[in-house]
Amino acid sequence: MRIIPFHRESDSDYSCISYWLLGDVNASTDRNTLIDTGNKGSENSAFFMRSMAAMSKGIGKMAVEQIIITHDHYDHAGGLGVMDQQFAPQVFSYLPSGNKHVPFHDGMHVRIGDQDAMLLHTPGHSDDSICIYVPTLRILFSGDTVVRISDSDGSYSHAYLASLQRLAALDIAAIYPGHGAPIAMEAGRFIRDCIDLIIKSPRIG
């Protein structure tokens, strides 16, 4: 599977990292997928369109056949309207979104690129947060669920801790977050270290 990160922001135009997922050989069974749309800025949308136009995505196939929204914050879902209008994709999200919304249930299986993935409800950062896990590749697209925790001084919810504990039980080799560089080494240990710091925090509630 090809994983193409899209990220464009300025001081006045904050946006997440979106991930465009394509099959390795553009097979007819591949599902061209966009994880998160970034913000709704016109420059952001134009950047996406230019980047997609330059890539091979399969004869007769739309660049974006489906979208997965990790949560409904503006920097992750703000550009959905433009993508909806351009591609009319199916939209997977915890909250109803887009013109072709697919009802979400925890643990549902979705084809992304040329791989089978699982959508997991991981509340904590927000009530509607989801992660995308690809077991064959041992990768996780985490949205804003897994953050880089460096100390135990923060405040954390029980829901967030439970979500991390659920992810820690998976076999994960790499994490592609909504912000920041991918975590490509000892990703499972990274999650467990975050859990250890949260447990030490005096402010869990």
C-alpha positions in Angstrom: 0.0 0.0 0.0 1.2 3.5 -0.9 0.9 6.0 2.0 1.1 9.6 0.7 1.0 12.3 3.5 -0.6 15.7 2.7 0.2 18.6 4.9 -0.1 22.3 4.2 -0.6 25.0 6.8 0.4 28.5 7.6 0.3 30.6 10.7 -3.3 31.5 10.0 -4.3 28.2 8.4 -3.8 25.3 10.8 -4.3 21.8 9.5 -3.6 18.2 10.3 -1.6 15.6 8.2 -4.0 13.8 5.9 -3.1 10.4 4.4 -3.9 9.4 0.9 -3.8 5.6 0.6 -3.5 3.8 -2.8 -2.8 0.2 -3.8 0.7 -0.7 -4.9 -0.4 -1.7 -8.5 -3.7 0.2 -8.9 -5.8 -3.0 -9.0 -9.6 -2.7 -9.7 -10.3 -4.0 -6.2 -8.2 -1.2 -4.5 -10.1 1.6 -2.7 -8.5 5.0 -3.0 -8.9 6.4 0.5 -8.2 9.7 2.2 -7.8 9.8 6.0 -8.9 13.2 7.1 -9.4 16.2 4.8 -7.5 18.9 6.6 -9.0 22.4 7.0 -11.5 24.0 4.7 -9.1 26.6 3.3 -9.2 27.0 -0.5 -5.4 26.8 -0.7 -5.4 23.6 1.2 -8.0 22.0 -1.1 -6.1 23.2 -4.2 -2.9 21.7 -2.9 -4.7 18.3 -2.4 -6.1 18.4 -6.0 -2.7 19.3 -7.5 -1.0 16.5 -5.6 -3.6 13.9 -6.5 -3.6 14.9 -10.2 0.2 14.2 -10.4 -0.2 10.6 -9.0 -1.2 7.4 -10.7 -4.4 6.1 -9.1 -5.9 3.5 -11.5 -7.5 3.8 -14.9 -11.1 5.1 -14.6 -10.9 5.3 -10.8 -11.7 8.4 -8.7 -8.7 9.8 -6.8 -10.8 9.6 -3.6 -13.4 6.8 -3.5 -13.8 7.0 0.3 -12.9 9.2 3.2 -12.3 8.3 6.8 -12.6 11.1 9.4 -10.8 10.5 12.6 -12.8 13.1 14.5 -14.8 16.2 13.7 -12.4 19.0 14.6 -12.0 21.6 11.9 -8.3 20.8 11.1 -9.2 17.2 10.3 -12.7 17.5 8.8 -13.0 21.1 7.5 -12.2 20.2 3.9 -14.8 17.5 3.6 -17.3 19.7 1.8 -14.9 20.4 -1.1 -13.9 16.7 -1.3 -17.6 15.7 -1.2 -18.4 18.0 -4.1 -15.4 16.9 -6.2 -15.5 13.1 -5.7 -18.8 12.2 -4.0 -17.0 9.6 -1.8 -18.3 7.3 0.9 -17.5 8.8 4.3 -16.7 6.7 7.3 -16.9 8.7 10.6 -18.3 8.3 14.1 -20.6 11.3 13.6 -22.8 11.6 10.5 -20.7 13.4 7.8 -20.8 13.9 4.1 -23.5 13.1 1.6 -22.7 9.3 1.5 -22.1 8.6 5.2 -21.6 5.0 6.1 -22.9 4.3 9.6 -20.0 3.6 12.0 -19.7 0.7 14.4 -16.7 -0.1 16.5 -14.5 -2.8 15.0 -15.9 -2.5 11.5 -13.7 -3.7 8.6 -13.0 -1.4 5.6 -10.8 -1.9 2.5 -8.2 0.9 2.3 -5.9 1.0 -0.7 -5.1 -2.7 -1.2 -5.4 -3.7 2.5 -8.1 -4.6 5.0 -8.4 -2.3 8.0 -10.3 -2.1 11.2 -12.0 1.1 12.5 -11.7 1.5 16.3 -13.6 3.9 18.5 -11.0 5.5 20.7 -12.6 8.3 22.7 -10.4 10.6 24.8 -9.1 13.4 22.6 -12.8 13.7 21.6 -15.8 11.6 22.1 -16.0 10.8 18.4 -12.3 9.9 17.9 -11.5 6.8 15.9 -8.2 5.0 14.8 -7.6 2.9 11.7 -5.6 -0.3 12.2 -4.1 -2.3 9.4 -3.2 -5.7 10.9 -1.3 -7.1 7.9 1.1 -4.1 7.9 1.0 -3.6 11.7 0.3 0.1 11.2 -2.0 2.5 13.0 -3.4 5.8 11.7 -4.2 7.5 15.0 -5.6 10.9 14.3 -5.2 12.8 17.5 -5.7 9.8 19.8 -2.1 9.1 20.6 -0.2 12.2 21.5 3.4 12.6 22.5 3.3 12.6 26.3 6.6 13.6 27.9 5.7 13.9 31.5 2.9 13.0 34.0 1.8 16.6 34.8 -1.1 16.7 32.4 -4.8 15.9 33.0 -6.2 12.8 31.4 -9.6 11.2 31.2 -10.4 7.6 32.0 -11.7 7.2 28.4 -8.4 8.3 27.0 -6.4 5.9 29.2 -8.8 3.0 28.2 -8.3 3.8 24.5 -4.5 3.7 24.8 -4.7 0.5 26.8 -6.8 -1.0 23.9 -4.2 0.1 21.4 -1.4 -1.2 23.4 -2.9 -4.7 23.1 -2.5 -4.5 19.3 0.6 -5.5 17.3 1.7 -2.1 16.0 5.0 -1.5 14.3 4.3 2.1 13.1 2.0 4.9 14.0 0.9 7.6 11.5 -0.4 10.5 13.7 -2.6 13.5 12.7 0.3 15.8 13.7 4.0 15.2 13.8 6.3 12.7 12.3 5.4 9.0 12.0 6.5 6.8 14.9 8.4 4.0 13.0 10.4 2.3 15.7 9.0 0.5 18.8 5.6 2.0 18.4 4.1 -0.4 20.9 6.6 0.6 23.5 5.7 4.3 22.7 2.1 3.6 23.6 3.0 1.7 26.7 5.3 4.6 27.9 2.4 7.0 27.4 0.2 4.8 29.5 2.8 4.7 32.3 3.0 8.5 32.4 -0.8 8.9 32.5 -1.1 6.4 35.3 1.4 8.4 37.3 -0.6 11.6 36.8 -2.5 12.9 39.8 -5.2 14.3 37.5 -7.1 11.4 35.9 -10.8 11.8 35.7 
